[in-house]
Amino acid sequence: VNVLALNLALDRMAARRFGAFDLIMCRNVMIYFDDTMKAQVLTTFADQLAPDGSLFIGHSETIRPGTTPFTSMPISHAFCYRKSA
């Protein structure tokens, strides 16, 4: 398992050096971002996820349907989004 930690505001291009990810976990971080930064981070995540990759976010965070290339996945006690094909 490879783990990568980045500064989401500053390292938008850094993750590309590591290829595509099957899973990104970003829990209770985006609640501190304004809408512009949140959109940038979600775009970066979408670019970095492998096809059918999954994004887990915190319970206090939301992704509005139709605003990103993610589809909500029904998982009990978690918020998971799958990258749309």
N, CA, C and O atoms as CSV, one atom per row, in Angstrom:
chain,resi,resn,atom,element,x,y,z
A,1,VAL,N,N,0.844,-1.164,0.000
A,1,VAL,CA,C,0.000,0.000,0.000
A,1,VAL,C,C,0.893,1.232,0.000
A,1,VAL,O,O,1.763,1.377,0.858
A,2,ASN,N,N,0.677,2.106,-0.952
A,2,ASN,CA,C,1.393,3.376,-0.992
A,2,ASN,C,C,0.512,4.457,-0.403
A,2,ASN,O,O,-0.673,4.540,-0.723
A,3,VAL,N,N,1.079,5.281,0.450
A,3,VAL,CA,C,0.351,6.374,1.076
A,3,VAL,C,C,1.050,7.669,0.690
A,3,VAL,O,O,2.277,7.762,0.724
A,4,LEU,N,N,0.263,8.655,0.328
A,4,LEU,CA,C,0.805,9.938,-0.075
A,4,LEU,C,C,0.052,11.036,0.659
A,4,LEU,O,O,-1.178,11.054,0.648
A,5,ALA,N,N,0.767,11.942,1.291
A,5,ALA,CA,C,0.145,13.089,1.961
A,5,ALA,C,C,0.621,14.351,1.259
A,5,ALA,O,O,1.818,14.540,1.044
A,6,LEU,N,N,-0.325,15.213,0.902
A,6,LEU,CA,C,0.000,16.434,0.180
A,6,LEU,C,C,-0.670,17.633,0.818
A,6,LEU,O,O,-1.685,17.500,1.501
A,7,ASN,N,N,-0.101,18.798,0.595
A,7,ASN,CA,C,-0.758,20.048,0.931
A,7,ASN,C,C,-1.731,20.319,-0.206
A,7,ASN,O,O,-1.300,20.625,-1.318
A,8,LEU,N,N,-3.017,20.214,0.040
A,8,LEU,CA,C,-4.025,20.299,-1.017
A,8,LEU,C,C,-4.071,21.664,-1.682
A,8,LEU,O,O,-4.491,21.774,-2.834
A,9,ALA,N,N,-3.652,22.692,-0.986
A,9,ALA,CA,C,-3.675,24.041,-1.560
A,9,ALA,C,C,-2.441,24.310,-2.414
A,9,ALA,O,O,-2.500,25.111,-3.347
A,10,LEU,N,N,-1.342,23.662,-2.113
A,10,LEU,CA,C,-0.083,23.994,-2.783
A,10,LEU,C,C,0.435,22.923,-3.732
A,10,LEU,O,O,1.154,23.244,-4.678
A,11,ASP,N,N,0.092,21.669,-3.508
A,11,ASP,CA,C,0.687,20.565,-4.258
A,11,ASP,C,C,-0.254,19.958,-5.289
A,11,ASP,O,O,-0.287,18.738,-5.447
A,12,ARG,N,N,-1.013,20.781,-5.990
A,12,ARG,CA,C,-2.021,20.264,-6.921
A,12,ARG,C,C,-1.405,19.395,-8.004
A,12,ARG,O,O,-2.053,18.455,-8.464
A,13,MET,N,N,-0.194,19.670,-8.423
A,13,MET,CA,C,0.434,18.912,-9.497
A,13,MET,C,C,1.336,17.787,-8.975
A,13,MET,O,O,1.695,16.887,-9.735
A,14,ALA,N,N,1.698,17.825,-7.720
A,14,ALA,CA,C,2.670,16.874,-7.172
A,14,ALA,C,C,2.195,15.429,-7.252
A,14,ALA,O,O,2.995,14.534,-7.526
A,15,ALA,N,N,0.922,15.187,-7.022
A,15,ALA,CA,C,0.416,13.813,-7.002
A,15,ALA,C,C,0.530,13.137,-8.358
A,15,ALA,O,O,0.595,11.909,-8.421
A,16,ARG,N,N,0.556,13.890,-9.432
A,16,ARG,CA,C,0.628,13.301,-10.772
A,16,ARG,C,C,1.884,12.468,-10.969
A,16,ARG,O,O,1.892,11.550,-11.789
A,17,ARG,N,N,2.927,12.767,-10.242
A,17,ARG,CA,C,4.166,11.988,-10.350
A,17,ARG,C,C,3.991,10.555,-9.875
A,17,ARG,O,O,4.800,9.690,-10.210
A,18,PHE,N,N,2.943,10.293,-9.096
A,18,PHE,CA,C,2.752,8.982,-8.504
A,18,PHE,C,C,1.717,8.139,-9.236
A,18,PHE,O,O,1.413,7.028,-8.801
A,19,GLY,N,N,1.175,8.639,-10.332
A,19,GLY,CA,C,0.188,7.882,-11.097
A,19,GLY,C,C,-1.202,7.987,-10.503
A,19,GLY,O,O,-1.480,8.851,-9.672
A,20,ALA,N,N,-2.070,7.089,-10.947
A,20,ALA,CA,C,-3.475,7.109,-10.527
A,20,ALA,C,C,-3.656,6.357,-9.207
A,20,ALA,O,O,-2.946,5.395,-8.914
A,21,PHE,N,N,-4.621,6.825,-8.429
A,21,PHE,CA,C,-4.934,6.212,-7.145
A,21,PHE,C,C,-6.270,5.476,-7.227
A,21,PHE,O,O,-7.200,5.937,-7.888
A,22,ASP,N,N,-6.359,4.340,-6.557
A,22,ASP,CA,C,-7.617,3.602,-6.475
A,22,ASP,C,C,-8.513,4.175,-5.385
A,22,ASP,O,O,-9.736,4.054,-5.455
A,23,LEU,N,N,-7.912,4.793,-4.385
A,23,LEU,CA,C,-8.652,5.291,-3.232
A,23,LEU,C,C,-8.022,6.592,-2.738
A,23,LEU,O,O,-6.804,6.688,-2.587
A,24,ILE,N,N,-8.864,7.580,-2.490
A,24,ILE,CA,C,-8.432,8.812,-1.834
A,24,ILE,C,C,-9.337,9.006,-0.623
A,24,ILE,O,O,-10.562,8.946,-0.729
A,25,MET,N,N,-8.714,9.238,0.525
A,25,MET,CA,C,-9.468,9.514,1.750
A,25,MET,C,C,-9.139,10.935,2.180
A,25,MET,O,O,-7.989,11.269,2.467
A,26,CYS,N,N,-10.164,11.753,2.215
A,26,CYS,CA,C,-10.010,13.153,2.604
A,26,CYS,C,C,-11.155,13.472,3.556
A,26,CYS,O,O,-12.200,13.977,3.145
A,27,ARG,N,N,-10.946,13.177,4.806
A,27,ARG,CA,C,-12.024,13.280,5.791
A,27,ARG,C,C,-11.862,14.524,6.652
A,27,ARG,O,O,-10.819,14.769,7.259
A,28,ASN,N,N,-12.953,15.306,6.675
A,28,ASN,CA,C,-13.045,16.482,7.538
A,28,ASN,C,C,-11.937,17.498,7.273
A,28,ASN,O,O,-11.383,18.090,8.200
A,29,VAL,N,N,-11.628,17.686,6.006
A,29,VAL,CA,C,-10.640,18.671,5.588
A,29,VAL,C,C,-11.311,19.779,4.786
A,29,VAL,O,O,-11.057,20.960,5.019
A,30,MET,N,N,-12.165,19.398,3.844
A,30,MET,CA,C,-12.754,20.380,2.935
A,30,MET,C,C,-13.737,21.328,3.615
A,30,MET,O,O,-14.128,22.335,3.025
A,31,ILE,N,N,-14.139,21.022,4.837
A,31,ILE,CA,C,-15.038,21.931,5.557
A,31,ILE,C,C,-14.358,23.269,5.846
A,31,ILE,O,O,-15.029,24.259,6.138
A,32,TYR,N,N,-13.040,23.299,5.765
A,32,TYR,CA,C,-12.286,24.519,6.020
A,32,TYR,C,C,-12.021,25.331,4.757
A,32,TYR,O,O,-11.463,26.426,4.835
A,33,PHE,N,N,-12.414,24.810,3.592
A,33,PHE,CA,C,-12.150,25.474,2.316
A,33,PHE,C,C,-13.355,26.268,1.850
A,33,PHE,O,O,-14.498,25.906,2.132
A,34,ASP,N,N,-13.091,27.361,1.130
A,34,ASP,CA,C,-14.188,28.065,0.474
A,34,ASP,C,C,-14.598,27.262,-0.767
A,34,ASP,O,O,-13.926,26.298,-1.133
A,35,ASP,N,N,-15.693,27.658,-1.406
A,35,ASP,CA,C,-16.221,26.889,-2.536
A,35,ASP,C,C,-15.224,26.774,-3.683
A,35,ASP,O,O,-15.162,25.735,-4.340
A,36,THR,N,N,-14.448,27.818,-3.935
A,36,THR,CA,C,-13.468,27.792,-5.024
A,36,THR,C,C,-12.378,26.766,-4.756
A,36,THR,O,O,-12.040,25.969,-5.631
A,37,MET,N,N,-11.833,26.785,-3.557
A,37,MET,CA,C,-10.774,25.834,-3.205
A,37,MET,C,C,-11.311,24.416,-3.183
A,37,MET,O,O,-10.641,23.491,-3.641
A,38,LYS,N,N,-12.518,24.235,-2.653
A,38,LYS,CA,C,-13.124,22.906,-2.618
A,38,LYS,C,C,-13.283,22.362,-4.044
A,38,LYS,O,O,-13.010,21.187,-4.287
A,39,ALA,N,N,-13.714,23.191,-4.972
A,39,ALA,CA,C,-13.870,22.765,-6.365
A,39,ALA,C,C,-12.525,22.383,-6.973
A,39,ALA,O,O,-12.435,21.408,-7.719
A,40,GLN,N,N,-11.479,23.144,-6.659
A,40,GLN,CA,C,-10.143,22.826,-7.168
A,40,GLN,C,C,-9.650,21.490,-6.631
A,40,GLN,O,O,-9.094,20.681,-7.372
A,41,VAL,N,N,-9.856,21.266,-5.343
A,41,VAL,CA,C,-9.423,20.011,-4.720
A,41,VAL,C,C,-10.182,18.831,-5.316
A,41,VAL,O,O,-9.581,17.798,-5.613
A,42,LEU,N,N,-11.488,18.970,-5.493
A,42,LEU,CA,C,-12.273,17.879,-6.071
A,42,LEU,C,C,-11.872,17.599,-7.512
A,42,LEU,O,O,-11.883,16.446,-7.943
A,43,THR,N,N,-11.521,18.628,-8.255
A,43,THR,CA,C,-11.028,18.429,-9.625
A,43,THR,C,C,-9.702,17.678,-9.609
A,43,THR,O,O,-9.487,16.772,-10.414
A,44,THR,N,N,-8.820,18.051,-8.698
A,44,THR,CA,C,-7.543,17.344,-8.562
A,44,THR,C,C,-7.773,15.885,-8.202
A,44,THR,O,O,-7.138,14.999,-8.773
A,45,PHE,N,N,-8.680,15.624,-7.255
A,45,PHE,CA,C,-8.986,14.245,-6.890
A,45,PHE,C,C,-9.513,13.464,-8.090
A,45,PHE,O,O,-9.100,12.327,-8.321
A,46,ALA,N,N,-10.407,14.056,-8.840
A,46,ALA,CA,C,-10.970,13.375,-10.011
A,46,ALA,C,C,-9.873,13.065,-11.028
A,46,ALA,O,O,-9.869,11.995,-11.635
A,47,ASP,N,N,-8.949,14.000,-11.211
A,47,ASP,CA,C,-7.836,13.772,-12.138
A,47,ASP,C,C,-6.925,12.655,-11.655
A,47,ASP,O,O,-6.365,11.915,-12.464
A,48,GLN,N,N,-6.775,12.531,-10.361
A,48,GLN,CA,C,-5.837,11.560,-9.793
A,48,GLN,C,C,-6.412,10.171,-9.576
A,48,GLN,O,O,-5.655,9.209,-9.443
A,49,LEU,N,N,-7.731,10.045,-9.536
A,49,LEU,CA,C,-8.327,8.733,-9.309
A,49,LEU,C,C,-8.284,7.881,-10.575
A,49,LEU,O,O,-8.487,8.371,-11.686
A,50,ALA,N,N,-8.019,6.616,-10.376
A,50,ALA,CA,C,-8.099,5.651,-11.470
A,50,ALA,C,C,-9.562,5.518,-11.888
A,50,ALA,O,O,-10.458,5.872,-11.122
A,51,PRO,N,N,-9.809,5.013,-13.091
A,51,PRO,CA,C,-11.206,4.758,-13.467
A,51,PRO,C,C,-11.878,3.889,-12.401
A,51,PRO,O,O,-11.307,2.894,-11.956
A,52,ASP,N,N,-13.062,4.260,-12.006
A,52,ASP,CA,C,-13.803,3.593,-10.936
A,52,ASP,C,C,-13.126,3.704,-9.576
A,52,ASP,O,O,-13.428,2.922,-8.674
A,53,GLY,N,N,-12.212,4.666,-9.413
A,53,GLY,CA,C,-11.594,4.907,-8.117
A,53,GLY,C,C,-12.606,5.485,-7.147
A,53,GLY,O,O,-13.651,5.988,-7.559
A,54,SER,N,N,-12.297,5.416,-5.846
A,54,SER,CA,C,-13.237,5.858,-4.814
A,54,SER,C,C,-12.657,7.000,-3.985
A,54,SER,O,O,-11.459,7.039,-3.702
A,55,LEU,N,N,-13.528,7.921,-3.606
A,55,LEU,CA,C,-13.191,9.044,-2.751
A,55,LEU,C,C,-14.046,8.959,-1.493
A,55,LEU,O,O,-15.274,8.929,-1.577
A,56,PHE,N,N,-13.407,8.920,-0.336
A,56,PHE,CA,C,-14.120,8.949,0.935
A,56,PHE,C,C,-13.934,10.324,1.563
A,56,PHE,O,O,-12.815,10.828,1.659
A,57,ILE,N,N,-15.049,10.928,1.990
A,57,ILE,CA,C,-15.002,12.230,2.643
A,57,ILE,C,C,-15.669,12.121,4.009
A,57,ILE,O,O,-16.310,11.119,4.324
A,58,GLY,N,N,-15.511,13.156,4.805
A,58,GLY,CA,C,-16.071,13.160,6.152
A,58,GLY,C,C,-17.572,13.350,6.173
A,58,GLY,O,O,-18.166,13.788,5.188
A,59,HIS,N,N,-18.183,13.017,7.301
A,59,HIS,CA,C,-19.641,13.080,7.442
A,59,HIS,C,C,-20.178,14.507,7.355
A,59,HIS,O,O,-21.349,14.706,7.032
A,60,SER,N,N,-19.344,15.492,7.638
A,60,SER,CA,C,-19.801,16.884,7.594
A,60,SER,C,C,-19.561,17.540,6.235
A,60,SER,O,O,-19.847,18.724,6.059
A,61,GLU,N,N,-19.041,16.784,5.285
A,61,GLU,CA,C,-18.741,17.317,3.958
A,61,GLU,C,C,-19.736,16.780,2.937
A,61,GLU,O,O,-20.284,15.689,3.094
A,62,THR,N,N,-19.955,17.555,1.908
A,62,THR,CA,C,-20.878,17.132,0.857
A,62,THR,C,C,-20.302,17.466,-0.509
A,62,THR,O,O,-19.471,18.361,-0.665
A,63,ILE,N,N,-20.775,16.717,-1.483
A,63,ILE,CA,C,-20.484,17.001,-2.884
A,63,ILE,C,C,-21.831,17.116,-3.575
A,63,ILE,O,O,-22.614,16.166,-3.598
A,64,ARG,N,N,-22.089,18.275,-4.130
A,64,ARG,CA,C,-23.371,18.478,-4.800
A,64,ARG,C,C,-23.433,17.678,-6.085
A,64,ARG,O,O,-22.507,17.748,-6.893
A,65,PRO,N,N,-24.507,16.912,-6.298
A,65,PRO,CA,C,-24.654,16.117,-7.520
A,65,PRO,C,C,-24.574,17.005,-8.758
A,65,PRO,O,O,-25.130,18.104,-8.782
A,66,GLY,N,N,-23.889,16.527,-9.770
A,66,GLY,CA,C,-23.791,17.242,-11.027
A,66,GLY,C,C,-22.705,18.301,-11.081
A,66,GLY,O,O,-22.491,18.902,-12.134
A,67,THR,N,N,-22.007,18.550,-9.963
A,67,THR,CA,C,-20.970,19.576,-9.956
A,67,THR,C,C,-19.569,18.990,-10.124
A,67,THR,O,O,-18.613,19.725,-10.370
A,68,THR,N,N,-19.448,17.688,-9.994
A,68,THR,CA,C,-18.154,17.016,-10.118
A,68,THR,C,C,-18.365,15.669,-10.819
A,68,THR,O,O,-19.498,15.198,-10.926
A,69,PRO,N,N,-17.296,15.060,-11.288
A,69,PRO,CA,C,-17.432,13.752,-11.939
A,69,PRO,C,C,-17.469,12.593,-10.944
A,69,PRO,O,O,-16.800,11.580,-11.147
A,70,PHE,N,N,-18.246,12.739,-9.874
A,70,PHE,CA,C,-18.367,11.690,-8.871
A,70,PHE,C,C,-19.818,11.265,-8.729
A,70,PHE,O,O,-20.738,12.068,-8.882
A,71,THR,N,N,-19.998,9.998,-8.435
A,71,THR,CA,C,-21.314,9.439,-8.183
A,71,THR,C,C,-21.331,8.899,-6.761
A,71,THR,O,O,-20.409,8.195,-6.349
A,72,SER,N,N,-22.373,9.227,-6.017
A,72,SER,CA,C,-22.495,8.765,-4.640
A,72,SER,C,C,-22.652,7.249,-4.602
A,72,SER,O,O,-23.389,6.668,-5.399
A,73,MET,N,N,-21.951,6.623,-3.668
A,73,MET,CA,C,-22.032,5.168,-3.485
A,73,MET,C,C,-22.688,4.874,-2.143
A,73,MET,O,O,-22.277,5.426,-1.122
A,74,PRO,N,N,-23.697,4.019,-2.129
A,74,PRO,CA,C,-24.372,3.709,-0.863
A,74,PRO,C,C,-23.541,2.774,0.021
A,74,PRO,O,O,-23.483,1.566,-0.212
A,75,ILE,N,N,-22.908,3.349,1.026
A,75,ILE,CA,C,-22.123,2.579,1.989
A,75,ILE,C,C,-22.575,3.002,3.378
A,75,ILE,O,O,-22.656,4.195,3.668
A,76,SER,N,N,-22.861,2.066,4.207
A,76,SER,CA,C,-23.343,2.358,5.550
A,76,SER,C,C,-22.263,3.055,6.378
A,76,SER,O,O,-21.109,2.625,6.390
A,77,HIS,N,N,-22.641,4.127,7.066
A,77,HIS,CA,C,-21.786,4.869,7.995
A,77,HIS,C,C,-20.590,5.547,7.329
A,77,HIS,O,O,-19.584,5.807,7.989
A,78,ALA,N,N,-20.686,5.837,6.029
A,78,ALA,CA,C,-19.586,6.514,5.340
A,78,ALA,C,C,-20.126,7.290,4.155
A,78,ALA,O,O,-21.223,7.019,3.666
A,79,PHE,N,N,-19.352,8.251,3.701
A,79,PHE,CA,C,-19.682,8.989,2.495
A,79,PHE,C,C,-18.627,8.645,1.454
A,79,PHE,O,O,-17.477,9.073,1.545
A,80,CYS,N,N,-19.040,7.872,0.476
A,80,CYS,CA,C,-18.127,7.420,-0.556
A,80,CYS,C,C,-18.664,7.858,-1.910
A,80,CYS,O,O,-19.867,7.798,-2.169
A,81,TYR,N,N,-17.759,8.295,-2.761
A,81,TYR,CA,C,-18.104,8.694,-4.123
A,81,TYR,C,C,-17.212,7.945,-5.084
A,81,TYR,O,O,-16.010,7.816,-4.852
A,82,ARG,N,N,-17.777,7.463,-6.133
A,82,ARG,CA,C,-17.023,6.748,-7.157
A,82,ARG,C,C,-16.831,7.681,-8.329
A,82,ARG,O,O,-17.733,8.436,-8.690
A,83,LYS,N,N,-15.645,7.626,-8.925
A,83,LYS,CA,C,-15.375,8.435,-10.106
A,83,LYS,C,C,-16.239,7.916,-11.250
A,83,LYS,O,O,-16.225,6.725,-11.560
A,84,SER,N,N,-16.984,8.814,-11.869
A,84,SER,CA,C,-17.842,8.431,-12.982
A,84,SER,C,C,-16.993,8.127,-14.200
A,84,SER,O,O,-15.973,8.770,-14.448
A,85,ALA,N,N,-17.431,7.151,-14.942
A,85,ALA,CA,C,-16.665,6.756,-16.148
A,85,ALA,C,C,-16.873,7.728,-17.268
A,85,ALA,O,O,-16.311,7.554,-18.349
